[in-house]
Each structure stands twice: as structure tokens, then as C-alpha cells.
Amino acid sequence: MKISIVKIREGHNGFYNQCNKRVALLEEGQELKILRELPDNKYICEVVNPTKACKLHGGYHGMTVETYVQNLEVA
């Protein structure tokens, strides 16, 4: 996946691991910017314009999260 802006795929709401070992709530449609690819189809992404629910659960703009490619779709 070479696209830099993606979003959480429909039906893949849930808590995602932040890079600092906390978790963050990401809802379907939440935009992410891919920062780098990891082994095993994982990506390190940055949250872009977090949703209200994301913010209520400690999320913020620029927060880095780890996610699998199957949870993402092109924005």
C-alpha cells in the first residue's frame, strides 16, 4: 500500500495500540497518515483530525498508532 492518507475500514472500529503502549479508540472513517510500513502487513500511522469519540478516549491529532493493512482503506 503506497497511499499515504487512509482511513479505518467499515466494521473495524476498536482500540488500536499506540506506539507508546497505550491504546486509542479509532472509528470507521477515521483518517490516518501512513508514516512507515512494518513487517507482517502492519503500518505505523498518524491520526489526522480525530473524531470526538477518539478524543474522549485520549486520542489526539498527530498520535501514532499501529494497525494492520486489512483495517485500512484508501481515503
Backbone torsions as a table, in degrees:
resi	resn	phi	psi	omega
1	MET	NA	113.1	-176.6
2	LYS	-100.9	-3.2	-179.7
3	ILE	-72.4	137.8	-177.4
4	SER	-92.1	-26.0	177.0
5	ILE	-110.4	123.6	-178.7
6	VAL	-134.6	176.8	175.2
7	LYS	-142.2	162.5	178.6
8	ILE	-68.0	131.0	-177.9
9	ARG	-68.9	148.0	177.2
10	GLU	-53.5	134.0	178.9
11	GLY	84.4	3.7	-178.3
12	HIS	-112.5	30.8	173.9
13	ASN	-61.6	150.7	175.0
14	GLY	157.0	-175.7	179.5
15	PHE	-93.0	129.5	-178.4
16	TYR	-115.0	146.8	179.0
17	ASN	-70.8	129.3	170.8
18	GLN	-83.3	162.3	-178.8
19	CYS	-70.3	-14.8	178.1
20	ASN	-98.9	20.6	175.1
21	LYS	74.9	10.9	170.2
22	ARG	-92.5	176.0	175.9
23	VAL	-119.4	155.4	-179.2
24	ALA	-134.7	140.0	175.9
25	LEU	-81.5	122.9	175.5
26	LEU	-122.4	130.5	-179.2
27	GLU	-100.7	160.0	176.5
28	GLU	-57.7	138.9	-178.3
29	GLY	91.4	-12.3	178.3
30	GLN	-61.6	126.4	-180.0
31	GLU	-81.4	141.9	178.6
32	LEU	-134.1	150.7	174.1
33	LYS	-111.0	123.6	179.4
34	ILE	-71.8	126.2	178.1
35	LEU	-97.5	-42.7	177.5
36	ARG	-163.3	159.6	179.3
37	GLU	-97.0	142.0	176.0
38	LEU	-113.9	168.6	174.8
39	PRO	-63.1	165.6	175.3
40	ASP	62.9	36.9	176.4
41	ASN	59.4	35.1	176.8
42	LYS	-108.5	154.7	177.1
43	TYR	-133.2	147.9	168.0
44	ILE	-96.7	123.1	-176.5
45	CYS	-127.1	158.2	176.9
46	GLU	-111.1	132.6	178.9
47	VAL	-71.1	134.2	178.3
48	VAL	-117.1	125.7	179.5
49	ASN	46.5	70.9	-176.6
50	PRO	-60.4	147.6	177.1
51	THR	-71.7	167.7	178.9
52	LYS	-59.9	-43.8	179.8
53	ALA	-62.6	-39.4	178.0
54	CYS	-61.5	-45.6	179.7
55	LYS	-63.6	-39.3	179.4
56	LEU	-64.4	-22.1	179.0
57	HIS	-105.4	25.9	173.5
58	GLY	89.5	1.9	179.5
59	GLY	-77.3	159.1	-179.7
60	TYR	-156.9	160.3	178.3
61	HIS	-62.9	130.0	179.7
62	GLY	93.0	-6.8	178.0
63	MET	-63.1	138.4	179.0
64	THR	-99.1	137.1	-179.7
65	VAL	-133.5	160.0	176.7
66	GLU	-109.3	130.9	-179.9
67	THR	-145.2	156.1	175.9
68	TYR	-85.2	150.2	-179.4
69	VAL	-57.9	-34.7	-178.1
70	GLN	-68.4	-12.0	176.8
71	ASN	-89.4	-3.0	-172.9
72	LEU	-115.3	154.1	171.1
73	GLU	-143.0	159.9	-179.7
74	VAL	-65.5	133.1	-178.4
75	ALA	-73.5	NA	NA
